[in-house]
Amino acid sequence: MKALMFGWEFPPHILGGLGTASYGLTRGMWECGDMDITFVIPKPYGDEDRSFARIIGTSQVPVAWRQVDREYVDARIGKLMSPELYFALRDHIYADFNYMRTNDLGCIEFSGRYPDNLLEEINNYSITAGVIARTLDFDIIHSHDWLTYPAGKHAKQVTGKPLVVHVHATEYDRSRGKPNPTVYGIERDGMTHADHIITVSNLTRQTVIDHYGIDPSKVTTVHNAVVPLDAELLAIPNPRQTKEKVVTFLGRITMQKGPEYFVEAAAKVLRNCSNVRFVMAGSGDMMDKMIMLAAERGIADRFHFPGFRCVHNAVGIRTIRHLAAGSHADGCAINHIKTERMRRNPHERYQDRLLGHRRNGRRHPFHHILPRDVQTAPRGRSGRSSPDNMGQSRTESYRHI
């Protein structure tokens, strides 16, 4: 089966969990066998793992005709796309886009990030999707998250091939029930035109059904999974233990992830225990607010903000002793599972578990740090399916469609 996938991130150049999830899902499907996958992203860098998927960058897809020879194309983009594919795509330009800002190859430049003109880039991405869909041979279309829904819809309209949209998160969850109407509209339009919808959790599935008005029969949950870590990483020794405990928030510092709960919980913990330090590893639009909140609560001297790159620092992960998850949508993300695998011997019995801070108060944050008389609820455990099972589930969804 041949799948045309549209995504916005792909390792090793990632800005959040979307790229990591897309990588794991795609590789898991390929390992199930009988899958030919083309993965489209806005801006490839040339160092992506292409062993299980063909990577196409929309930054190399021509939308305006330019009279160039093979040698010139090879010199310009040969590390990212073959001249043969470039010329094949050029032969399928379907409209006059010369009014748009293009480069010497007739291609639209993409940032590969989430710029201020993100909606413009999403629209441009969907234009290039029309060229790609007219050029390639495939059986099914798969769009990862709302940024690529218009591209998937366009490809479906051009070819008539079935469309699967993958809901990694919803605007309803990201905004805590106050969605941006433009983003919400893009999401709902993509879901409405999809032949099938895959969600990453049952909670997200229910959100799609309840708040986007989607027929439950076309929504399936396929949980995320993580790829087993290399033995080289697992062999990194744990640093020497200190008397202080370290509690880490790992992920994007955005509204959806509930970072303010982590800071407020930290303030409560420090009123009972003084030998605890807190680390908020990641980045996001709420970072400055969290720095100010920590200062307002008088705990800035016990709080650290190392930034996004710390998330991928293997030695740094080994220093994490306790991990907190405060997301509004899902209590446990891929980074949390990978961190547990990184900092634990796979044969070692867990001495502590992933921590969950829920709005309904059923679980107390950092219960195993607090004195027993302060604890209010038992520990909880989170799980994820294996990459192979996850890939098999998605492949079965394709065959069903």
LINHUTA-V766546 format. One line per field, one symbol per residue. psi: psi as a letter, one per 20 degrees, with the letter a starting at -180 (. if undefined). burial: + if it has 9 or more other ideal C-beta (glycine too) atoms within 8 Angstrom, else -. A space follows every 10 residues. Layout:
psi->???
burial->???
This chain:
psi->pppopprhqp qjnqibiggg gggggghhgh iirkpopppp qgnriijqoj hiqppppiij opipppnqrg hgghhgjhih qqhghghggh ikpirokiir oraijkqppq hjbmrhlghg hgghghghhh gghigrprhq ppporhhjgh gggghghghj qqppponhrq hgghjljmqp hgggggghgg hhiqhqppqi rhghghgggh iikqphijpq poqrrqpqqq hhghipqqrp qrhqqppppo apmrghilhh hgghhghggi ihpilpqppn oarrijghhh ghghghikjh ijqpniaghh hjoghhhhip hpppokqhgp iprghgghgg hgiqpijppp hrrpqpoqhi jhppplhihq qhiiqiqrqq qqrqrqgggg ggghhhgghg .
burial->++++++++++ +-++--++++ ++++++++++ ++--+-++++ ++++---+-- -++-++++++ ++++-+---- --++--++-+ +-+-++++++ -++---+--+ -+--++++-+ -------+-- ++++++++++ +++++--+-+ ++++++-+++ ++++++-++- ++++++++++ +++++---+- --++-+++++ +--+-+++++ +--++-+++- -+-+---+++ ++++++--+- --++------ ----++++++ ++++++++++ ++++++++++ --+--+++++ ++-+-++--+ +-++--+-+- -++-+----+ +--+-+++-+ -+++++++++ ++++++++++ +++------- ---++++--- --+++++-++ ----+----+ -+-++-++++ +++++-++-- +
